[in-house]
Amino acid sequence: MRGGGGGGGGGGNPSGNYRNPCLTMHQPWASLLVHGIKRIEGRSWPSPIRGRLWIHAASKVPDEATIKAMEDFYREIYAVNGITDLKFPEHYPISRLLGCIEVVGCVRGEELASWEMVPEGVRLEGQTDFCWLCEQPQKLLIPFEMRGYQRVYNLEKKIYEAAVRGLVSVEGPLPVKFPLPNPRDPFSLKPGSISVQFPKSKASDIEKSSSLSAAIAGARAAATQFTKKDENLSMVIPNGAPDTVRTDQSTSKSLKEDAMLDTNINERSSNDGTLVSNDKEQSFLPKCEASSSHNKTPAGVERGGPHKIFAASLRGLKPS
């Protein structure tokens, strides 16, 4: 979906009508990406953009089991490359714009598995049809509230102008530089390009310990939780409708115009917790309050202090 937006869009050269492209993701996957721990964004469709992609956390509160499964997964795949001191986010905020990353390419899962130029742990992240290759994570000093949509959409101009001033770079535990076949063409690293570069490459046989195999299975199981079990709570808006949540007056205040992605009858979850849409309809769920300590605003930020100073620059936006 392509929503309204404007203003310059940061690094890279996004294609089509994307100016300030944004993607809404479930937690904990959204924060793991912005914190540089997650380096591959998995989808059933190829990335339509190159360059800066803003990351927004949907309103579904992640349960402790999901957080544990994904943190265990990343501990194990980083251990393959000798990194054992991962520091995970202290909080997994919901209904917030978190930061951005740079999408530098997109390859098929089987291509990533055979790409010997990237670390083994990165190859293990590729559990989906298409793998978006992510670099240069940046996070917002103070994530602020907004609603999300399906697929890639444009940030509103006022949100972009506020967000771009509050970014700080993040150094991930093992940053990866994905080599472009043609540095002058941002779309040179695309599905099929690795197969052309290395036609004889085969999927690497990375030796999997029992703990690694269990972590991979746990991560896959965690991603399957996003089913149509909440379908009765969703509001379906046909594709092409205005970028608003249509509610009656009795419910509009309680929704606070904050919406999240939900699966529909013809949707399925990808293996990394993001949702794959059939692009025929969009579903939104009411905002739910955080029930876990992982989702709470850090002490000293919720009221006053630097939060109020930053809030003054948001021009009417609702910070966390």
C-alpha positions as CSV (number, residue, x, y, z in Angstrom):
1,M,0.0,0.0,0.0
2,R,1.2,3.5,-0.7
3,G,0.1,6.1,1.7
4,G,0.4,9.9,1.7
5,G,3.8,11.4,2.3
6,G,6.3,14.0,1.2
7,G,9.7,15.5,1.7
8,G,13.1,14.0,1.0
9,G,13.4,10.4,2.0
10,G,16.9,9.9,3.2
11,G,19.6,7.6,1.8
12,G,19.3,5.5,-1.3
13,N,16.8,5.8,-4.2
14,P,13.5,4.2,-3.4
15,S,11.5,3.2,-6.4
16,G,8.0,4.1,-7.6
17,N,6.1,6.6,-5.5
18,Y,7.8,5.9,-2.3
19,R,9.3,9.0,-0.7
20,N,9.6,8.1,3.0
21,P,8.8,4.4,2.9
22,C,7.8,2.7,6.1
23,L,7.0,-0.9,7.1
24,T,4.9,-1.9,10.1
25,M,6.1,-5.1,11.9
26,H,5.1,-7.0,14.9
27,Q,7.3,-7.0,18.0
28,P,9.9,-8.2,18.9
29,W,11.0,-8.4,15.3
30,A,10.7,-4.6,14.8
31,S,13.0,-3.7,17.6
32,L,15.5,-6.4,16.8
33,L,15.8,-4.9,13.3
34,V,16.2,-1.3,14.4
35,H,18.8,-2.4,17.0
36,G,20.9,-4.1,14.4
37,I,20.5,-7.6,15.7
38,K,18.2,-8.7,12.9
39,R,19.8,-8.2,9.5
40,I,17.4,-10.0,7.2
41,E,13.8,-9.0,6.8
42,G,11.8,-12.0,5.4
43,R,8.8,-11.7,3.2
44,S,6.9,-13.7,0.6
45,W,7.4,-10.8,-1.9
46,P,10.5,-8.9,-3.0
47,S,11.4,-5.5,-1.6
48,P,9.9,-2.7,-3.8
49,I,12.5,-0.1,-2.5
50,R,16.1,0.5,-1.9
51,G,17.4,2.9,0.6
52,R,16.0,4.1,3.9
53,L,13.0,2.1,5.2
54,W,11.3,3.4,8.4
55,I,10.2,0.7,10.9
56,H,7.0,0.9,12.9
57,A,5.9,-1.5,15.6
58,A,2.4,-2.7,15.4
59,S,0.1,-2.6,18.4
60,K,0.1,-6.3,19.3
61,V,1.8,-6.9,22.7
62,P,4.4,-9.6,22.3
63,D,4.2,-12.3,24.9
64,E,7.1,-13.5,27.0
65,A,7.3,-16.8,25.1
66,T,7.7,-15.0,21.8
67,I,10.3,-12.7,23.0
68,K,12.3,-15.6,24.5
69,A,12.0,-17.7,21.4
70,M,13.4,-14.9,19.2
71,E,16.1,-13.9,21.6
72,D,17.2,-17.6,21.8
73,F,17.2,-17.8,18.0
74,Y,19.5,-14.8,17.7
75,R,21.8,-16.0,20.5
76,E,22.3,-19.3,18.6
77,I,22.9,-17.9,15.1
78,Y,25.3,-15.3,16.4
79,A,27.1,-18.0,18.4
80,V,27.8,-19.6,15.0
81,N,30.1,-16.7,14.3
82,G,31.6,-16.6,17.8
83,I,29.5,-13.8,19.3
84,T,28.1,-14.8,22.7
85,D,27.4,-11.4,24.4
86,L,24.3,-10.1,22.7
87,K,22.6,-7.2,24.3
88,F,18.9,-7.2,23.5
89,P,16.5,-4.3,23.7
90,E,15.3,-3.6,27.3
91,H,11.9,-2.7,25.9
92,Y,9.7,-3.7,23.0
93,P,7.3,-0.7,22.5
94,I,4.2,-1.0,20.5
95,S,2.3,1.4,18.3
96,R,5.5,3.4,17.8
97,L,7.8,4.5,15.1
98,L,11.1,3.0,16.1
99,G,13.7,4.1,13.6
100,C,15.0,3.0,10.2
101,I,17.4,0.8,8.3
102,E,18.8,0.8,4.8
103,V,17.5,-1.9,2.4
104,V,20.5,-2.5,0.1
105,G,19.2,-5.5,-1.8
106,C,16.8,-8.5,-1.9
107,V,17.5,-12.1,-2.8
108,R,15.7,-15.4,-2.6
109,G,16.1,-17.5,0.5
110,E,18.0,-20.3,-1.3
111,E,20.4,-17.7,-2.7
112,L,21.2,-16.3,0.7
113,A,21.8,-19.8,2.0
114,S,24.5,-20.3,-0.6
115,W,26.0,-16.9,-0.4
116,E,29.4,-17.6,1.1
117,M,30.5,-14.0,1.1
118,V,28.2,-13.3,4.1
119,P,28.6,-14.7,7.6
120,E,27.0,-18.1,8.4
121,G,24.7,-16.6,11.0
122,V,23.2,-14.2,8.3
123,R,22.6,-17.1,6.0
124,L,20.7,-18.9,8.8
125,E,18.4,-15.8,9.1
126,G,17.0,-16.5,5.6
127,Q,13.9,-18.5,6.4
128,T,11.5,-17.0,3.9
129,D,11.0,-16.8,0.1
130,F,12.5,-13.4,-0.2
131,C,15.2,-11.9,2.1
132,W,15.5,-8.1,2.3
133,L,19.1,-7.2,3.1
134,C,19.3,-4.6,5.8
135,E,22.2,-2.3,6.9
136,Q,22.9,0.9,8.9
137,P,20.2,0.7,11.6
138,Q,19.2,3.9,13.3
139,K,16.8,4.3,16.2
140,L,14.7,7.2,17.4
141,L,15.9,8.6,20.7
142,I,12.3,8.6,21.8
143,P,9.9,6.5,19.7
144,F,6.5,8.2,19.2
145,E,3.0,7.0,18.6
146,M,1.6,6.5,15.1
147,R,-0.6,4.0,13.4
148,G,0.5,1.5,10.7
149,Y,-0.7,0.0,7.5
150,Q,0.0,-3.1,5.4
151,R,2.9,-3.5,3.1
152,V,5.2,-0.5,2.4
153,Y,3.6,2.9,2.7
154,N,4.8,6.5,2.9
155,L,5.2,8.3,6.2
156,E,3.2,11.5,6.4
157,K,5.4,14.6,5.9
158,K,5.0,16.0,9.4
159,I,6.0,12.6,10.9
160,Y,9.0,12.3,8.7
161,E,10.2,15.8,9.5
162,A,9.9,15.1,13.2
163,A,11.5,11.7,13.1
164,V,14.5,12.5,10.9
165,R,15.7,14.9,13.6
166,G,15.6,12.3,16.4
167,L,17.7,9.5,14.9
168,V,20.9,8.0,16.3
169,S,23.1,5.4,14.7
170,V,23.2,1.9,16.1
171,E,26.2,-0.4,16.0
172,G,24.9,-4.0,15.8
173,P,26.8,-7.0,17.2
174,L,28.0,-8.1,13.7
175,P,27.2,-5.4,11.1
176,V,27.2,-6.8,7.5
177,K,28.1,-5.1,4.3
178,F,26.3,-6.8,1.4
179,P,28.3,-6.3,-1.8
180,L,26.4,-4.8,-4.7
181,P,27.2,-6.4,-8.1
182,N,27.0,-2.9,-9.6
183,P,27.5,-0.1,-7.0
184,R,26.0,2.4,-9.3
185,D,22.8,0.5,-9.6
186,P,21.0,0.1,-6.2
187,F,18.8,-2.6,-7.7
188,S,21.7,-4.7,-8.9
189,L,21.4,-7.0,-5.9
190,K,18.0,-8.5,-6.6
191,P,16.4,-12.0,-6.8
192,G,18.5,-14.1,-9.2
193,S,21.6,-11.9,-9.0
194,I,23.5,-14.2,-6.6
195,S,22.7,-17.2,-8.8
196,V,24.2,-15.4,-11.8
197,Q,27.3,-14.3,-9.9
198,F,27.9,-17.8,-8.4
199,P,26.1,-20.3,-10.7
200,K,27.8,-23.3,-9.1
201,S,27.1,-22.3,-5.5
202,K,25.0,-24.7,-3.4
203,A,23.4,-24.1,-0.1
204,S,26.0,-24.2,2.6
205,D,25.8,-27.2,4.9
206,I,26.1,-25.3,8.2
207,E,26.5,-27.7,11.0
208,K,23.5,-27.3,13.3
209,S,23.8,-28.2,17.0
210,S,20.7,-29.5,18.8
211,S,20.4,-26.1,20.5
212,L,20.6,-24.2,17.2
213,S,18.0,-26.5,15.6
214,A,15.7,-26.0,18.6
215,A,16.1,-22.3,18.4
216,I,15.3,-22.2,14.6
217,A,12.2,-24.4,15.3
218,G,11.2,-22.1,18.1
219,A,11.5,-19.0,16.0
220,R,9.4,-20.5,13.2
221,A,6.8,-21.5,15.8
222,A,6.7,-18.0,17.2
223,A,6.0,-16.5,13.8
224,T,3.0,-18.7,13.2
225,Q,1.1,-17.1,16.1
226,F,-0.2,-14.4,13.8
227,T,-3.3,-16.1,12.5
228,K,-6.9,-15.1,12.1
229,K,-7.7,-15.8,15.7
230,D,-8.2,-12.0,16.2
231,E,-10.2,-11.7,13.0
232,N,-13.4,-10.9,14.8
233,L,-11.8,-7.8,16.3
234,S,-10.5,-6.4,13.0
235,M,-12.0,-3.8,10.8
236,V,-11.6,-4.5,7.1
237,I,-10.8,-1.6,4.8
238,P,-10.8,-2.3,1.0
239,N,-7.6,-1.7,-0.9
240,G,-7.3,1.9,-2.1
241,A,-9.3,3.3,0.8
242,P,-8.1,6.5,2.4
243,D,-5.4,6.1,5.0
244,T,-7.8,6.3,7.9
245,V,-9.4,3.9,10.3
246,R,-13.1,4.0,9.8
247,T,-15.0,3.7,13.0
248,D,-18.2,4.9,14.5
249,Q,-18.1,7.8,17.0
250,S,-18.6,5.5,20.0
251,T,-15.3,3.7,19.3
252,S,-13.1,6.2,17.6
253,K,-11.7,7.7,20.8
254,S,-10.9,4.3,22.3
255,L,-9.1,3.3,19.2
256,K,-7.0,6.5,19.3
257,E,-6.5,6.1,15.5
258,D,-3.9,3.4,16.3
259,A,-4.2,0.3,14.2
260,M,-2.2,-2.9,13.7
261,L,-1.9,-5.5,11.1
262,D,-3.9,-8.7,11.3
263,T,-4.1,-11.7,9.2
264,N,-7.0,-12.3,6.9
265,I,-8.4,-15.5,5.4
266,N,-6.0,-15.4,2.5
267,E,-3.0,-14.1,4.4
268,R,-0.2,-16.1,6.1
269,S,2.6,-15.2,8.4
270,S,6.2,-15.2,7.1
271,N,8.8,-17.0,9.2
272,D,10.1,-13.9,10.9
273,G,6.9,-12.6,12.4
274,T,5.9,-10.1,9.7
275,L,2.7,-10.4,7.8
276,V,2.2,-11.3,4.2
277,S,-0.9,-9.8,2.6
278,N,-2.9,-10.8,-0.4
279,D,-3.2,-7.1,-1.1
280,K,-6.9,-7.2,-1.5
281,E,-7.9,-6.0,1.9
282,Q,-6.4,-4.4,4.9
283,S,-7.3,-5.2,8.5
284,F,-6.8,-3.1,11.6
285,L,-7.1,-4.0,15.2
286,P,-7.8,-1.7,18.2
287,K,-4.9,-0.5,20.2
288,C,-4.0,-2.7,23.2
289,E,-2.1,-1.5,26.2
290,A,1.2,-3.1,27.1
291,S,0.9,-5.8,29.7
292,S,4.6,-6.7,29.9
293,S,7.6,-4.9,31.3
294,H,9.2,-5.3,27.9
295,N,6.8,-2.8,26.5
296,K,6.8,-0.1,29.1
297,T,8.4,3.3,28.7
298,P,11.7,3.6,30.6
299,A,11.6,5.5,33.8
300,G,12.3,9.2,33.5
301,V,11.1,9.3,29.9
302,E,7.3,8.8,30.3
303,R,6.8,12.3,31.8
304,G,8.9,15.4,31.5
305,G,12.7,15.7,31.1
306,P,14.1,15.3,27.6
307,H,10.9,13.7,26.6
308,K,9.0,17.1,26.8
309,I,11.8,18.9,25.0
310,F,11.7,16.4,22.2
311,A,7.9,16.4,22.2
312,A,7.9,20.2,21.5
313,S,9.6,19.5,18.2
314,L,7.1,16.9,17.0
315,R,4.5,19.6,16.0
316,G,1.5,18.0,17.5
317,L,2.6,14.4,17.2
318,K,1.9,12.0,20.2
319,P,5.2,10.7,21.6
320,S,5.4,7.7,23.9
